[in-house]
């Protein structure tokens, strides 16, 4: 029987998962599971890649439905194979496409309780691409690098209907969707990165 470790190891050998033992990637994803404690419903994982943390969440939390999104069709195809191998097809789906496009899809917009992101992009990109998927009361959970300066300004997050939520573990940032994301977001493909809503412009 295929295990999660098998799937992630295959992704690593194919160059889809970053360097280091698979076990390290699983351990690093535990911060998402902790932030998900007490939350239920549906999760959308942005830039799922090899399935970290999306597949890890799906395997650890059988009560959740999970949507994995990746813009690279090869990675989306590998995710579909992984979902089938792990027999998760009844509650996990894979969508190939850019978050900017999918976030404007009426069938996806405002439909999720949680959006997760690991190494998806800078804070303004993650906020602009993640907020459109969330319903009011939903949460955006993002992995954070070691750092000392704040990266999620309240006034910037408010542009897309988010507000920061105090969280003790600095390995993740948590935001709440306090109002639906305005219709103007996300902007067209590539624009969130080229013209970030907040923070310094790209160098």
Protein Blocks (a to p, Z undefined) as FASTA:
>chain_A
ZZfklmmmmmmmnomacgdjfklmmmmmmmmmmmmgopacjdddehklnopaklmmmmmm
mmbccddddfblklmmmmmmmmmmnopmmmpccdeddfklmmmpmklgopafbdcdehkb
cfklmmmmmmmmpcghiacdddddddfbdcbdfklmmmnopacdddfblmbccdddfbdc
dfkbccdehklmmmcfbdjddZZ
